Amino acid sequence: MSSSASSKGDAGRLQDGIAEFYDQSSGLWEDIWGDHMHHGFYDPASTVSASDHRPAQIRMIDESLRFAGITDDPAKQPKTIVDVGCGIGGSSRYLARKFGAKCQGITLSPVQAERANVLAKDEGLADQASFRVADALKQPFPDGQFDLVWSMESGEHMPEKAKFVNELARVAAPGGTIIIVTWCHRDLGPSEESLQPWEKKLLNRICDAYYLPEWCSTSDYVKLLQSLSLQDVKAADWSEHVAPFWPAVIRSAFTWNGFISLLRSGNYACGSTWSILIEDHQRCIDDAIDDPRVPEGCDQVRHHYLPETGVNHNGNRMFQVYSLLMYPI
C-alpha cells in the first residue's frame, strides 16, 4: 500500500471515529450541559458553580465576536454564516437570531445534523439555520459565499491544518471574517524543533480520548493564514478565561440530573465515554502536579478541558491550549 493510500485510510478512520464519538455523546451532552458544545468564557481566576457554564458559553460567543470586531452595528453584521463543526447547532442558532442571518452548519455526525435541524425547527429558525453532514476539508459550498466563517472548537479535529485553513478562506466572502477558536499546544522556543517527549506523551493521551490528530501551535495557525495573504490576522491565548469551565461541567455531571441523564441515555458506550474522559481529566491533572520536571512552586495546573496544561522548566505554561484567530479578508 502506498503512503498516500495509507494516509487516506488513516484520515477515513479518524473521521469515522469522530462521527461515532459525537453520535454517541451529543445526546448526553445536550441533556446535561445544553446545546452549546464548547467552553465558556470567564473572568480570570473566577470561582464558578455547576450552573454557571451555560451563560459562560454564550459569553464565549459574544467575546469571540467582540475580538473579531463584529459589533451590533447593522452595517457590520454578517448576513451569511457557515458554522464549521457545528455540533447540534447552538452557535448557529444564536448567531442566526442575533444577526437575522442565514446560517449553514456542517458536521461529520449524522446524529448531530439531524438534532440541529430539529432544534432549529422547534425554535422557529428553520428558514434561517440548516445543517448537514459534510467534511470541513471539502466543504460543499462555492467560493466566497459567507460573510462570517465560524469554527468554534473544531479545528483540533482536523488532520490537515493547511487544508482546513485553506477551505475556511475559500468559502469566505471578500471583506468577510474568519473566526477560529481552537486547541493549540504552546509555541516552541527559538532553539526547539519540537515539544519535549513527555509533553508529546501527555498530548497523545488527549488525542486518543477525543479522536484528535497531531496538534499545532498558535504561531503555526498564524503562519498558515499569513501565507494566504489574509489581512489583520491576530491571535490571543484565552486559557485563563476558560480555566474554570471543565471543573464546573464535571460537577454538573455528578448532580442528580446528571446521574438520571446518564441512566436515561441507555447507552453504555456513551456513559463509559464520559466516565473515561472525566477520570482521564483528573488523572492527567494529578500526573502533571506530581511530575518531577515541574519546578517547586510552579504546580498551578489549570483545570480545564485540556488538563495537561502545566508549567515547563522555565516556569512557563506547558501548553498554550486556547487561542482565537480572526482573519478579515
N, C-alpha and C positions, 0 to 999 in steps of 0.2 A: 504493500500500500504506500502511495506517495505521501510525503509530508503534508501536501495540500489537502489530500483526501482525509488524512488523519485529523488535520486541523478542523475541517468542516464537520467531521464526526464528533469531535470534542465540543464544538460550538452547538451542534444539534443536541447533544446530551445535556449541555448546560441549559439551553432553552427549555428542554423538556423538564429538567429539574426545577427551574424557576416557575414554570407554569403549574406543575404539580404542587409545589410548595404553597403557592398562593391559592390554588384551587382548594386546598385542604384547610388553610389557615385563615382565609379572609373572613369567612362567616363568624368564626370565633372572635377575631379581632373586632369586627363590627359590633358584635353582641356585647362585648365588654368595654371596648375603648372607642367605639364610634366609627364614623365613615372617613375620617382623615387618617391615612396610614403613613404618617410621618411624624417627626419630632415636633415638640413645642418650643417656643421661644420664651425665655425667662430673663429677668434681671439677674446679673451675676451673683452667685452665692446666695440666691434666694432659697428659702425653705418653703416647700410646697406640700400640699396634701394630695391624696389619691384622686381627688375630684378636680384638681386644677389643670390637668393636662389638656382637656378639650379646649378651653379658652386659649391656652398657650399655643395650640395647634393653629387656631385661627390667627393668632398674633404672628406666628411664623409666616403665614401667607402675606399678611399685611406688611411685615418688616421686609420681606423679600421684595415686594412691590416698591416700598419706600426706597430701599437701597438702589433699586434699578431706576429710580426717578419717575415711576409711574404714579401719578397723583390723582386726585379727584377732579382735576381739570378735564372737562369733556373733550377738549382738543387733544389731550394726550392719552386718552383711554383707548385700549385696544378693542377692536370690534370683531376680530377673528383670532382665535386662540387654539393652539394644539397642546394637549397635555400628554407628554411622552412618558409612559409608565404611570398610567392614571389611577391604578388601584381600582377602587369601587366608585371613583368619580368625585370624591369630596372636594378637591381643589377645583375641578372643572365646574361643578355646580355653583360653588362660591363665587368664582370669577365671572361666570355667565350672569349670575344675578347681580353682582356688584357693578359690572360694566354694561349690562344689557347686551352682552356679546354672544356670538356663536362660538361654541367650543366643541372640539372633537378630541376624544381621548383614545389612546391605544394602549393595549396591554397584551402580554403573552397568555394570560389566564382567561379561558372561556367563561369560567365562573365569575370572575371579576367583571368582565364586559357585560354579561347578562344582568348581573345585580346592579351595575351602574346605570344601565338603561331603565331598569325597573324603578330605581330611586329617582331618576330624572323625571319619569312619567308621574310618579307619586307626588313630586314636588312642583308639578306644573311646568317643568322645564324641558319637556321632550322636544320642543321645537327649537331649543337653544343648545342643548347638550346631547351629544350622541357618542357611542362608544363601540369599539370593535377590537377584534383580535388582530394584531399586526406586529411586525418586527421593527423595533426602533432603528435598526441599522438598514432597513429597507422600507422606509415609510411610504404608504400608499397615497401620497399627495404630490401634486405638481410643485414645481419650483416657485418660491416667492409667494406662498399662499397666506401666511399668518403674520399678523401684527405682533403677536406675542407667542414665543415658543417657550413653553414651561416644562421644566424637568425637575420635579421635586423628589429627591432621593431615589432615583432610578439609575443614574449614571454608574453607580458602583456595580451594577449587574452586567454592564456592557463589556464584552471581551475585547473589542477593538475600539479603544477610546478615540483614535483618529477618525475612524469611520463614523462613530457616534456623533462627534462634533461636526463633521462634515455634513451629516444629514440634518442636524439642527440648523446649521447655517443655510443649507439648500432650501429648506421649506420656509425660512424667514423672509418676510417681505422687505423690500428696500425701506430703510428707516425704521424697521421693526426692532424688537428687543428679544434677546435670548436670556433666560434666567435658568441657571443650573444650581441646584442645591444638592450636594453630594458628599460622600465619604472619601477622604483622602488620607494618605499617610503623610508624615512630616516631610518637609523639604530636606533634601540632602545637603550636607555641608560641602564647601569647596573642595575638600580633599577626599570626599566619599564617592564611591562608584555605585553603591547600593546600600540598602538597610543592613543592619547587623543581623547575623544568623538568628539570634534569639528574638529579634523583632519580627523577622520573617515567620518564625515558628508560631508566634502569637497571632499574626495576621492569618496564617493558614488555618488556624482553628476557627476563626470567624468565617473565612471563605467556605469551609466545609459545612458550617451550620446554616449559612444564609445563601448558598449557591452563588458565590461571588468568584469572578475570575481574578486575574492579577490586578493589584492596586496601582495607583499612580499618585503623584503629589499635586498640590495646588499649582505649583510652578509648571508642572507638565501640562496641565489644562491651559494655563495662560499661554504657554508657547504654542500649543495647538491652535488656539484662537488667533493668536498674532500671525501665525503662518497663513491664515486665511484673509489677512488684511482687514479684519473687523476693527471697528472703531470703539474707543472709550472702554477698553477691556479693564475691568477692575475685579479684585477678589478680596475676601475678608474671611478670617477664621472666627467662626461663631461657637467654638467649642464650649466656652464658659456660659454661653446663653442656652445651650441645650443640655448642659450637665445635669440639671435636676429632673429631666424628663423620665429617663428609664426607671429610676427607683420608684417614681410615682406610679408608673404603669405596672411595675411588679407588685406594688402594694395593692393596687386595684384588683389584680388577679386573685388575690387571697381574701377578697371580701366575699360576703355571702352571694352577691350577684355573680361575681366571677366564678365561684365554685359551681353554682347552678348552671351557668352558661357552659362550663366545661362538661358537665353531665349531660346537658340537653343536646350538646353537639353530637353525641352518639358516635363520635369518630375517634377511635383510639389513636390513630396516626396523628390526627390534628392535636389532640390533647398532649400526646407524647412530644410532639414537636415543640410546643411552648414550654413544657416542663423541662426539656433538654436545654432550650435556649436560656431559660431562667437560671437553671443550675450552672450552665456554662458561663453565664454572665458573672455569677458570684465566684465561681472557681477561678476565672481569669483575673478578677479583681484581687482575690487572695494571692494568686501566683505573683502578680505584679508587686503587691505590697511586700511579699516575702522575698522577692528577688534580690539576691545579694549584690547585684550590679547597680541597684538603685541606692544612691548615697543616703547616709543618715540625714534625717530631717527633710528629705525630699520625696516623701512617700504619699503625697496628697494625690491619690488616684481619683480621677474624675469618674463618677458613677453615671455614665450614660451608655447609650446603646452600642458604643464601641468600647467595651470595658478594658481593653488593653491600653487605654490612654494612661500614661505614667510619666516618668521623667527619665532622661538619659544621664550619662556620666557627667555631663556639664550642667545638670540641673534644669535642662530644657525639657519641654514636653516631648514625649517619645513619638506621639502621633498627632499630627495636625488633622483632626478627624472630620472637621465640619467646615466646609467652605461654600461660599456663594460667589458666583461669577455672573456678570451682567455684560452683554455684548450688543449694543445697538449697532446696526449696520446701515 
